Each structure stands twice: as C-alpha cells, then as structure tokens.
Amino acid sequence: MGKQPISILAVDDSEDFLDALKYMLEQEGYTVTTAPDGAVALALLQTEAFDLVLLDVNMPRLNGLEVLKSVKSLYLESEIIMLSGVDELKVAVECMSFGAYYYITKPYSSSELLFLIERALERKRLLFQNRVFKADLARRAMSSHIVSQNRSLLEMLDMAARSAASDSTILIEGASGTGKELVANFVHSNSSRKDQSFMALNCSSIPETLIESELFGHEKGSFTDATSTEQGLVEMASGGTLFLDEIGEMSLTVQPKLLRFLQTGEFRRVGGNKNLKADVRIISATNKDLRQEAQGRRFREDLLFRLNVITLHLPALRERKDDIPLLVEHFLSRHAGSKPPKRLDEKALEVLMKYDWPGNVRELENVMERAAILSQDDVIYFDDLALPLKPRSLHDSSLAPVAGTIQVGSPVSMGDMQKAHVAGVLRSVSGNKEIAAKILGMSVKTLYSKMQAYNLGELH
C-alpha cells in the first residue's frame, strides 16, 4: 500500500520554461503534466483531477485569469498558483479574488515556489479533511475497544485482528444492531492504514440512481444536479478503508462496477471516460445471507467471492447474554457525563438477561440511555426500563414473561394485562383504531386515551 503521488498541472506558453519546471518538480517526487495554453489545460481538467495547477497569467487563446475562473467553478478541489512575468497589483488582487491560492512574479527561486506548493497542498488537505469531518467524528465517537467476555465474539475479534494486517476484503455478517461498523473500525484501527481515512457508506440509505456517484464520483453535467465534478468515496478514502454497510442492498446495475474496481483498482466517474485508480481496502457488511441471495440471482456470485476473502460472523446479543452486565456498565458510564454513573437494580438486570433483544446491542444501548436520563434515583429500577410488555412484578421470575404476549394467569397487574390486550387487538387489525375500538367495546376516543396512557404509539 502506498499513497497516490501528488499530481500537478503546469500551464505556460513557454516550452523551455515548462521543461525546466517539470524537471524540478519531478525531482521533488511530484507527478507533472504540462499544457502549452489555457484551452489545452481545460481539456485535460475535464478528464483528470489535479491536486494543484501552476497557471501562467498571460497566454494566447485563453489567458490564465479565464482558466482560473473556469477551474474554480468546476473543480473546487484543485488549488491554483498563478505565475506571471509582470508584477501588477491589480491583476494579483483579481486572481486572488477569484480563488487563486497565491500570485507569484517571475523570476522566482525554486525554494520559494516549492514552499508555496507545499503550503497550497496543505490547504487542500485541510479542505479535504473538512469534507470527511463528519465521518471522522463518527469513527472517533465509537468505543476504542469492543466490550465482551463472550468466547465466540472474542474468537471472532482475534480473527479480525489477524486479518487486519492484510489488505484482503472482509465480509462481516450479523443482524442489524450487532455492531458491524464497530468491527470494521476495529479492523481499520489495527491495520497499516489506521492513520488514513475510514469512510462508511450504507448501501440501503442511498437511492439506486445515486449510489454509483457516491462510490465513484461524477463529472460536471453527467446528470441534472451535477453542477461540478465531485470525487467519490473510493477516491476520498484512497490509502485508507471504505466500509460498505448493507452490501446486500446494492443494486445489480452497480455491482459489476464494484467488482471491476475490486479486480483492477480502476474506476470511472459517472459521465467520465478516463480510468482512474484508487488504493482503498473494502470491508463490507450484511444482515442477509448473501449465498442465498446469489442463488436467487439477487446478488452476483462473483462479487460475493471477491468480498468474502475473509468472513467474520458477529453473534446476536441473545447468543452472548453473558456480555449484558458488561455492556450495561459500559453504556451507563458512557452516558453519565461528568456525574457518577448510575447503577442497575438486581431485578432490572434479571429482566435484561431474560429479554430476547431483537434490536441487539443498539437496542440495549437505547434502553440504558433512556433509563439513565429518566430514572429519578441513582439506581435504575425495573419500572425505569422501556421494554415491550414487561411485567411489573418478578416475584416468580420463572413464570413472568419479559417480552411477547402476556398469558392469562401470569403474575402481572390488571393494568399490564389490559395493555397487552389492547396492543394485541391493535396488531391483529393492523392498527385500524375504528375496528379495534369496536372489538374492545370502547369508543375511538377512549382507545386513543388508553394508547397514550400505555405509551403504545402506532401499532401495525
């Protein structure tokens, strides 16, 4: 793995000057492309993104100021340094007002130009970091370690740590809410790419018509809202890791393009005709059985083979209930802020251990966050827990159901029994309140009052 070289476009109508400039910059490790005038420069910029443009002011056909305006309106990520043989304050001010990083007058020393180039590239890096700021915040907000004492999960993490050293693709399997992105971040943080970007894309949250643009970027004018050329996530994460969550939701039209990228490292922006390259590690995740999806021709089998060089299975919370006490302590500490964390009552913990956790770790965190906020004591009791249809008494915990339908004769209050009955009737009629009210023998207004009192919300 290596960083992509910095690409510079040098534009000047003097061939001798361009040759000398190209030689000097290549000696410094830059990749340099030259253009003899502004028209050629704009043609090059339509097919390739440059980190920096060194632009002569006075040129035939299209002068530097006109090129600057076009570049800044189309390719906002290219920094511009203007080069001029004339020291004119008015021109310098005009260039800076249109977005040039600096205006330098010929002749100048090599060290002076190289210093300006480094400063301009540093500014570009800062702008890039600003674009991925939210993604970095989300990654840093995650726990630095995964809380577990469960043997199967620890074995999976050991395999993830050993896999991190390679650049092989990884497929993380697990139900929603189990922490697949946390595992992907764990792999990234233990890899040689840890100091580079970790970016995530949820394939189920992006419309099919836009996901290709999100991944590979687009050229200006490639579709209605494409008012400028934009990089995709594979370029923005180059050198680092790209996490594709819910990969099973990716459309069949985009899958072959992702497969080609995995095979060659090359891609094209939407509307582009030039092959670009990016060095990024792909980690994907799914809550589906992709083998069954491939058998049903809803997912490409050849893409599946590319994605799951290494497969990590993340167990559901119901399969690792021995972690619940640790997770509870962890979440209460996280949400305590500057105050001492609250404690969980023994009976409340007993309820949590019996509950089936269909929403997995994410649901547990939400329950504990709510309880920590709303409980009035330093101890969180059974009644502070927001779990569906839980009994208010655990005197006979072997008989008391924690989730699901409360049976007649269960040791629960009449209030909870009525709540369970109202909820069950509403579900049986798909939330139709008029029909439910008739079955229950009450007015629609009374039913609304019951739903509000029992905090039932909308049931379907």
C-alpha positions as CSV (number, residue, x, y, z in Angstrom):
1,M,0.0,0.0,0.0
2,G,1.2,3.5,-0.8
3,K,-0.2,7.0,-1.1
4,Q,-1.1,8.2,-4.6
5,P,1.5,10.7,-5.9
6,I,0.6,14.4,-5.8
7,S,-0.5,15.4,-9.4
8,I,0.4,18.9,-10.7
9,L,-0.7,20.5,-13.9
10,A,1.7,23.2,-15.2
11,V,0.4,25.6,-17.8
12,D,2.6,28.0,-19.7
13,D,3.2,29.1,-23.3
14,S,7.0,28.8,-23.0
15,E,8.1,25.3,-23.8
16,D,11.6,25.8,-22.2
17,F,10.1,27.1,-19.0
18,L,7.7,24.1,-18.8
19,D,10.5,21.7,-19.4
20,A,12.6,23.2,-16.6
21,L,9.6,23.4,-14.2
22,K,8.6,19.8,-14.9
23,Y,12.1,18.5,-14.3
24,M,12.4,20.4,-11.0
25,L,9.0,19.2,-9.7
26,E,9.6,15.6,-10.7
27,Q,12.9,15.7,-8.8
28,E,10.7,16.5,-5.7
29,G,8.5,13.5,-6.3
30,Y,5.5,15.1,-7.9
31,T,3.7,13.8,-10.9
32,V,3.6,16.6,-13.5
33,T,1.5,17.1,-16.6
34,T,2.1,20.1,-18.8
35,A,-0.1,22.2,-21.1
36,P,1.0,24.9,-23.6
37,D,-2.1,27.1,-23.2
38,G,-5.3,27.5,-21.3
39,A,-7.5,25.7,-23.8
40,V,-5.4,22.5,-23.6
41,A,-5.4,22.8,-19.8
42,L,-9.2,22.9,-19.6
43,A,-9.4,19.9,-21.9
44,L,-7.1,18.0,-19.5
45,L,-9.0,19.0,-16.5
46,Q,-12.2,17.6,-18.0
47,T,-10.7,14.1,-17.8
48,E,-8.4,14.2,-14.8
49,A,-8.4,15.7,-11.3
50,F,-5.2,17.5,-10.4
51,D,-4.2,18.4,-6.8
52,L,-2.5,21.7,-7.9
53,V,-2.4,23.9,-11.0
54,L,0.5,26.2,-11.8
55,L,-1.0,28.7,-14.1
56,D,0.6,31.4,-16.3
57,V,-1.4,34.6,-16.5
58,N,-0.5,35.8,-20.0
59,M,-1.2,33.2,-22.6
60,P,-2.7,33.0,-26.2
61,R,-6.1,31.6,-26.9
62,L,-7.2,31.6,-23.3
63,N,-5.5,33.7,-20.6
64,G,-4.8,32.5,-17.1
65,L,-7.5,34.5,-15.4
66,E,-10.2,33.0,-17.6
67,V,-8.8,29.5,-16.9
68,L,-8.8,30.3,-13.2
69,K,-12.5,31.2,-13.2
70,S,-13.4,28.0,-15.1
71,V,-11.3,25.8,-12.9
72,K,-12.7,27.3,-9.7
73,S,-16.2,27.0,-10.9
74,L,-15.8,23.3,-11.9
75,Y,-13.0,21.7,-10.0
76,L,-13.1,23.2,-6.5
77,E,-10.5,20.7,-5.1
78,S,-7.7,21.9,-7.3
79,E,-5.5,24.6,-5.7
80,I,-4.2,27.3,-8.1
81,I,-0.9,29.2,-8.0
82,M,-0.7,32.0,-10.6
83,L,2.6,32.6,-12.3
84,S,3.3,36.0,-14.0
85,G,6.1,37.8,-15.7
86,V,4.5,41.1,-14.8
87,D,4.2,42.5,-11.3
88,E,0.8,44.1,-11.4
89,L,-1.1,44.6,-8.2
90,K,-4.5,44.9,-9.9
91,V,-4.0,41.5,-11.7
92,A,-2.8,39.9,-8.4
93,V,-5.8,41.2,-6.5
94,E,-8.2,40.0,-9.2
95,C,-6.6,36.5,-9.3
96,M,-6.8,36.2,-5.5
97,S,-10.5,37.3,-5.5
98,F,-11.3,34.5,-8.0
99,G,-9.8,31.9,-5.7
100,A,-6.1,31.6,-6.5
101,Y,-4.1,30.4,-3.6
102,Y,-1.2,32.8,-4.5
103,Y,0.2,35.1,-7.2
104,I,4.0,34.9,-7.7
105,T,6.0,37.0,-10.1
106,K,8.8,35.6,-12.4
107,P,11.7,35.2,-11.8
108,Y,11.5,33.4,-8.5
109,S,13.7,30.9,-6.8
110,S,13.0,27.2,-6.8
111,S,12.8,27.2,-3.0
112,E,10.2,29.9,-3.0
113,L,8.0,28.1,-5.4
114,L,8.3,24.7,-3.6
115,F,7.4,26.4,-0.4
116,L,4.3,27.8,-1.9
117,I,3.4,24.5,-3.5
118,E,3.6,22.8,-0.1
119,R,1.5,25.4,1.6
120,A,-1.1,25.2,-1.2
121,L,-1.2,21.4,-0.9
122,E,-1.5,21.7,2.9
123,R,-4.6,23.9,2.4
124,K,-6.0,21.3,0.0
125,R,-5.5,18.6,2.6
126,L,-7.3,20.8,5.2
127,L,-10.3,21.3,2.9
128,F,-10.4,17.6,2.2
129,Q,-10.3,16.8,5.9
130,N,-13.2,19.2,6.4
131,R,-15.3,17.2,3.8
132,V,-14.7,14.0,5.8
133,F,-15.1,15.6,9.2
134,K,-18.4,14.0,10.0
135,A,-17.2,10.6,9.0
136,D,-14.1,11.0,11.2
137,L,-16.3,12.2,14.1
138,A,-18.5,9.2,13.8
139,R,-15.4,6.9,13.9
140,R,-13.8,8.7,16.8
141,A,-17.1,8.6,18.7
142,M,-17.0,4.8,18.7
143,S,-15.6,2.9,21.6
144,S,-11.9,2.4,21.3
145,H,-12.5,-1.3,22.2
146,I,-15.3,-3.8,22.0
147,V,-16.8,-4.8,25.3
148,S,-17.1,-8.6,25.6
149,Q,-16.2,-11.6,27.6
150,N,-18.1,-14.0,25.2
151,R,-15.9,-16.7,23.8
152,S,-17.3,-16.8,20.3
153,L,-17.1,-13.0,19.9
154,L,-13.5,-12.9,21.3
155,E,-12.5,-15.6,18.8
156,M,-14.1,-13.5,16.0
157,L,-12.1,-10.5,17.2
158,D,-8.9,-12.5,17.3
159,M,-9.5,-13.5,13.6
160,A,-10.3,-9.8,12.8
161,A,-7.1,-8.6,14.4
162,R,-5.0,-11.2,12.4
163,S,-6.8,-10.2,9.2
164,A,-6.2,-6.5,9.8
165,A,-2.5,-6.8,8.7
166,S,-3.5,-7.8,5.2
167,D,-5.4,-5.8,2.5
168,S,-7.8,-8.7,1.9
169,T,-11.5,-7.9,1.6
170,I,-13.6,-8.7,4.6
171,L,-17.3,-9.5,4.8
172,I,-18.9,-9.0,8.3
173,E,-22.1,-11.0,8.8
174,G,-24.6,-10.2,11.5
175,A,-28.1,-8.9,12.3
176,S,-28.9,-5.2,12.5
177,G,-27.7,-3.6,15.7
178,T,-24.9,-6.1,16.4
179,G,-22.1,-3.6,15.8
180,K,-20.8,-4.5,12.3
181,E,-19.4,-1.0,11.8
182,L,-17.6,-1.1,15.1
183,V,-15.9,-4.3,14.0
184,A,-14.9,-2.7,10.7
185,N,-13.5,0.2,12.6
186,F,-11.6,-2.3,14.8
187,V,-10.0,-3.9,11.7
188,H,-9.1,-0.5,10.3
189,S,-7.6,0.7,13.6
190,N,-5.4,-2.4,13.8
191,S,-4.2,-2.2,10.2
192,S,-1.3,-0.3,8.5
193,R,-4.0,2.1,7.1
194,K,-5.0,3.3,10.6
195,D,-3.7,6.8,10.1
196,Q,-5.7,7.2,6.8
197,S,-9.4,7.8,6.3
198,F,-12.1,5.3,7.4
199,M,-15.2,6.1,5.4
200,A,-18.6,4.4,5.6
201,L,-21.5,4.1,3.1
202,N,-24.8,2.5,4.0
203,C,-26.0,1.0,0.7
204,S,-29.6,0.8,1.9
205,S,-29.8,4.5,2.6
206,I,-28.7,5.8,-0.9
207,P,-31.2,5.7,-3.8
208,E,-30.2,3.3,-6.6
209,T,-29.7,6.1,-9.0
210,L,-27.1,7.9,-6.8
211,I,-25.1,5.1,-5.2
212,E,-22.7,4.8,-8.2
213,S,-22.0,8.6,-7.9
214,E,-21.5,8.2,-4.2
215,L,-18.9,5.5,-4.7
216,F,-17.1,6.6,-7.8
217,G,-17.9,10.3,-8.1
218,H,-19.2,12.2,-11.2
219,E,-18.3,14.7,-13.8
220,K,-20.0,18.0,-14.2
221,G,-23.1,17.7,-16.3
222,S,-23.3,13.9,-16.0
223,F,-26.8,14.3,-14.6
224,T,-29.3,17.1,-13.7
225,D,-27.8,18.1,-10.3
226,A,-24.2,17.5,-11.3
227,T,-23.1,21.2,-11.2
228,S,-19.5,20.4,-10.5
229,T,-17.1,17.5,-10.7
230,E,-17.0,15.6,-7.4
231,Q,-14.9,12.8,-6.0
232,G,-16.5,9.6,-4.9
233,L,-15.8,7.7,-1.7
234,V,-13.2,5.4,-3.3
235,E,-11.1,8.5,-4.1
236,M,-11.7,10.2,-0.8
237,A,-10.8,7.0,1.1
238,S,-7.7,6.2,-1.0
239,G,-4.9,5.0,1.2
240,G,-7.5,4.0,3.9
241,T,-10.6,1.9,4.3
242,L,-14.0,2.0,2.8
243,F,-16.8,0.3,4.7
244,L,-19.9,-0.7,2.7
245,D,-22.7,-1.5,5.1
246,E,-25.7,-3.5,4.0
247,I,-23.9,-4.5,0.8
248,G,-26.8,-6.9,0.0
249,E,-28.9,-3.9,-0.8
250,M,-26.6,-2.7,-3.6
251,S,-28.4,-2.7,-7.0
252,L,-27.4,-5.3,-9.7
253,T,-26.5,-2.4,-12.0
254,V,-23.8,-1.1,-9.7
255,Q,-22.5,-4.5,-8.5
256,P,-20.4,-5.2,-11.7
257,K,-18.7,-1.8,-11.4
258,L,-17.7,-2.5,-7.8
259,L,-16.5,-5.9,-9.0
260,R,-14.3,-4.4,-11.6
261,F,-12.9,-1.9,-9.1
262,L,-12.0,-4.8,-6.7
263,Q,-10.4,-6.7,-9.6
264,T,-8.3,-3.9,-11.1
265,G,-8.3,-0.9,-8.6
266,E,-9.7,1.2,-11.5
267,F,-12.9,3.1,-11.9
268,R,-14.6,5.8,-13.9
269,R,-16.6,8.7,-12.5
270,V,-20.2,8.8,-13.7
271,G,-20.1,10.7,-17.0
272,G,-16.3,10.2,-17.3
273,N,-14.3,8.4,-20.0
274,K,-11.0,8.1,-18.3
275,N,-9.9,5.3,-16.0
276,L,-8.8,6.5,-12.5
277,K,-7.1,4.4,-9.8
278,A,-7.6,4.3,-6.1
279,D,-5.9,2.3,-3.3
280,V,-8.6,1.5,-0.8
281,R,-9.4,-1.5,1.3
282,I,-13.0,-2.7,1.1
283,I,-14.8,-4.0,4.2
284,S,-18.4,-4.9,3.7
285,A,-21.2,-6.0,6.0
286,T,-24.6,-7.6,5.6
287,N,-27.6,-8.8,7.6
288,K,-28.6,-11.0,4.7
289,D,-27.4,-14.5,3.7
290,L,-25.6,-13.4,0.5
291,R,-25.2,-17.1,-0.5
292,Q,-29.0,-17.4,-0.7
293,E,-29.2,-14.0,-2.4
294,A,-26.7,-15.2,-5.0
295,Q,-28.7,-18.4,-5.6
296,G,-31.8,-16.3,-6.1
297,R,-29.8,-14.1,-8.6
298,R,-30.3,-11.1,-6.4
299,F,-26.6,-10.8,-5.8
300,R,-23.7,-11.5,-8.1
301,E,-21.9,-14.7,-7.1
302,D,-18.5,-13.5,-8.5
303,L,-18.8,-10.3,-6.4
304,L,-19.6,-12.3,-3.3
305,F,-16.4,-14.3,-3.9
306,R,-14.4,-11.1,-4.1
307,L,-16.0,-9.6,-1.0
308,N,-15.6,-12.5,1.4
309,V,-12.0,-13.5,1.2
310,I,-12.3,-13.4,5.0
311,T,-15.7,-13.7,6.6
312,L,-16.4,-12.6,10.2
313,H,-19.7,-13.6,11.8
314,L,-21.0,-11.3,14.6
315,P,-23.3,-13.1,17.0
316,A,-26.6,-11.6,18.1
317,L,-26.9,-10.3,21.6
318,R,-29.2,-13.2,22.5
319,E,-26.3,-15.5,21.7
320,R,-23.9,-13.6,24.1
321,K,-26.1,-12.7,27.1
322,D,-23.0,-13.1,29.3
323,D,-22.0,-9.7,27.9
324,I,-25.1,-7.9,29.1
325,P,-23.8,-6.9,32.5
326,L,-20.5,-5.6,31.0
327,L,-22.4,-3.7,28.3
328,V,-24.8,-2.2,30.8
329,E,-21.9,-0.9,32.9
330,H,-20.2,0.4,29.8
331,F,-23.3,2.3,28.5
332,L,-24.2,3.8,31.9
333,S,-20.6,5.1,32.2
334,R,-20.7,6.5,28.6
335,H,-23.9,8.4,29.2
336,A,-23.1,9.6,32.7
337,G,-21.2,12.6,31.5
338,S,-19.3,14.3,34.4
339,K,-21.6,12.7,37.0
340,P,-21.0,9.3,38.7
341,P,-22.7,6.5,36.6
342,K,-26.0,5.1,37.8
343,R,-26.3,1.5,39.0
344,L,-28.7,-1.1,37.8
345,D,-31.0,-2.9,40.3
346,E,-30.7,-6.7,40.5
347,K,-34.3,-7.3,39.4
348,A,-33.8,-4.9,36.5
349,L,-30.7,-6.8,35.4
350,E,-32.7,-10.1,35.7
351,V,-35.2,-8.6,33.2
352,L,-32.5,-7.6,30.8
353,M,-31.0,-11.1,30.9
354,K,-34.3,-12.7,30.1
355,Y,-35.2,-10.4,27.2
356,D,-34.6,-11.6,23.7
357,W,-33.1,-8.3,22.3
358,P,-34.4,-8.3,18.7
359,G,-32.6,-5.0,18.2
360,N,-29.3,-6.4,19.6
361,V,-26.7,-4.2,21.2
362,R,-28.1,-1.0,19.7
363,E,-31.4,-1.6,21.4
364,L,-29.7,-2.3,24.7
365,E,-27.8,1.0,24.5
366,N,-31.0,2.9,23.7
367,V,-32.8,1.3,26.7
368,M,-30.0,2.1,29.1
369,E,-29.6,5.7,27.7
370,R,-33.3,6.3,28.2
371,A,-33.3,4.8,31.7
372,A,-30.2,6.8,32.8
373,I,-31.9,10.0,31.7
374,L,-35.4,9.4,33.0
375,S,-34.8,7.5,36.2
376,Q,-35.1,9.8,39.3
377,D,-32.7,7.8,41.6
378,D,-29.0,6.9,41.4
379,V,-30.3,3.3,40.9
380,I,-32.2,2.2,37.8
381,Y,-35.1,0.0,38.8
382,F,-37.3,-2.4,36.9
383,D,-40.0,0.2,36.2
384,D,-37.4,2.5,34.6
385,L,-36.8,0.1,31.7
386,A,-38.7,0.7,28.5
387,L,-39.2,-2.9,27.3
388,P,-42.3,-4.1,25.4
389,L,-44.9,-5.8,27.5
390,K,-42.7,-6.4,30.5
391,P,-44.5,-7.4,33.8
392,R,-44.3,-5.1,36.8
393,S,-43.6,-7.9,39.2
394,L,-40.8,-10.5,39.2
395,H,-41.8,-12.4,42.4
396,D,-42.0,-15.6,40.3
397,S,-39.5,-14.9,37.6
398,S,-39.8,-18.3,36.1
399,L,-43.4,-17.6,35.2
400,A,-43.2,-13.9,34.3
401,P,-42.7,-13.3,30.6
402,V,-40.4,-10.5,29.7
403,A,-41.4,-10.0,26.1
404,G,-44.1,-11.2,23.8
405,T,-47.8,-11.8,24.8
406,I,-48.7,-11.9,28.5
407,Q,-50.7,-15.0,29.2
408,V,-53.9,-15.1,31.3
409,G,-53.0,-16.2,34.8
410,S,-49.5,-14.7,34.6
411,P,-48.5,-12.9,37.9
412,V,-48.9,-9.4,36.4
413,S,-51.1,-6.4,37.2
414,M,-54.5,-5.8,35.6
415,G,-53.0,-2.7,34.0
416,D,-50.3,-4.7,32.2
417,M,-52.8,-7.3,31.2
418,Q,-55.1,-4.7,29.7
419,K,-52.1,-3.0,28.0
420,A,-51.1,-6.3,26.4
421,H,-54.7,-7.0,25.3
422,V,-55.1,-3.6,23.7
423,A,-51.8,-3.9,21.9
424,G,-52.7,-7.4,20.7
425,V,-56.0,-6.3,19.3
426,L,-54.4,-3.3,17.5
427,R,-51.8,-5.6,15.9
428,S,-54.4,-8.1,14.8
429,V,-56.3,-5.4,12.9
430,S,-53.1,-3.7,11.5
431,G,-53.6,-0.6,13.7
432,N,-57.1,0.2,12.5
433,K,-58.4,2.1,15.5
434,E,-62.1,2.1,14.5
435,I,-62.2,-1.7,14.2
436,A,-60.0,-2.2,17.3
437,A,-62.4,0.1,19.4
438,K,-65.4,-2.0,18.3
439,I,-63.7,-5.3,19.3
440,L,-62.7,-3.8,22.7
441,G,-66.1,-2.4,23.3
442,M,-65.0,1.2,23.7
443,S,-65.1,4.5,21.8
444,V,-62.3,5.5,19.5
445,K,-61.6,8.5,21.8
446,T,-61.2,6.1,24.8
447,L,-58.9,3.9,22.8
448,Y,-56.7,6.9,22.0
449,S,-56.6,7.7,25.7
450,K,-55.6,4.1,26.5
451,M,-52.9,4.1,23.9
452,Q,-51.5,7.4,25.2
453,A,-51.6,6.1,28.8
454,Y,-49.9,2.8,27.9
455,N,-47.4,4.6,25.6
456,L,-48.3,2.2,22.7
457,G,-47.7,4.6,19.8
458,E,-48.6,3.3,16.4
459,L,-49.0,-0.5,16.2
460,H,-49.3,-2.3,12.9
